[in-house]
């Protein structure tokens, strides 16, 4: 019998998915360390349609990335951690694990 994932495993999976499919591609697309909530919502909606997901299934992903320190919120804008800016400038692929490692270990 298959067991469902626990609460923490699901949260991590959502966080990784939101980073990989929405946040980092959006950062590369806007070519800026900052994006707005409206830009995020548009990209999120595109991904929901592409993968046949509901907005609700990704609802905690952005907040979770803020809690982990990968993003900072100021007014209606979100900023990536300053240590990720060189990767953005290079337009490098940065997965969730690498991003987390970069902000924790330097």
BELVEN-V230442 format. One record per pair of residues at least 24 apart in sequence whose C-alpha atoms are under 8 Angstrom apart, sorted by the first residue. I is the first residue (numbers start at 1). J is the second residue. If there is no record, write none. Layout:
[[I	J] [I	J]]
//
This chain:
[[11	60] [11	61] [11	64] [14	57] [14	58] [14	60] [14	61] [15	60] [15	61] [15	62] [15	64] [15	65] [16	95] [16	96] [17	61] [18	58] [18	61] [18	62] [19	61] [19	65] [19	95] [19	96] [20	94] [20	95] [20	96] [21	47] [22	47] [24	94] [27	88] [28	88] [28	91] [31	88] [31	89] [32	88] [33	79] [33	80] [33	85] [33	88] [34	77] [34	78] [34	79] [34	80] [35	77] [35	78] [35	79] [36	76] [36	77] [36	78] [37	76] [37	77] [37	78] [68	100] [69	103] [70	99] [70	100] [70	103]]
//
